[in-house]
């Protein structure tokens, strides 16, 4: 996704009725590619023209609406959007009952991966032999305790802003399959932002 910039579409409001209608549709989430080069090209991270608190709220609401039907089928998730530095949470919610404190641990580990390596946690999984944690640990010179702070599982997508160095924010979903955690973020951004 290098070199592509995304801008939020002009339909900035999604009122209660429209949000409820979006929440009622139960569409399957596509699967991401498994090849690291293809992930890097198609769905690793996004560069926006801006990413404000309002943008985080807007994205969070749309992710919630997209994931609410999964919660009603016994598959709840946690959505978390935070700034890269100092890690301030801009949006966080659960989509329904049934999540656990483990989801919070997964959120943090996925976020750590995206921030340290500057890419999506799904890309890292593909890059390191389908999530081979031992290979990842050895390749990065980490002991087991250090490596345990990172997750090679899909669900964390970095957000950049054109003209700003580094990652600005990280969007994380935890609770579905790791492929779905990753692709629901990608699909939602593609639906509500337009490529310039």
Secondary structure, DSSP 8 states (H G I E B T S, - for coil): -TT-EEEE-S-----HHHHHHHHH---------SSHHHHHHHTSEEEES---HHHHHHHHHHHHHHHHHHHHTT---EEEEEESSS--EEEEEESSTT--HHHHHHHHHHHHHHHHHSS-HHHHHHHTTTT-HHHHHHHTT--HHHHTT---SS-EEEEEETTS-S--EEEEEESS-HHHHHHHHHHHHHHHEEE-
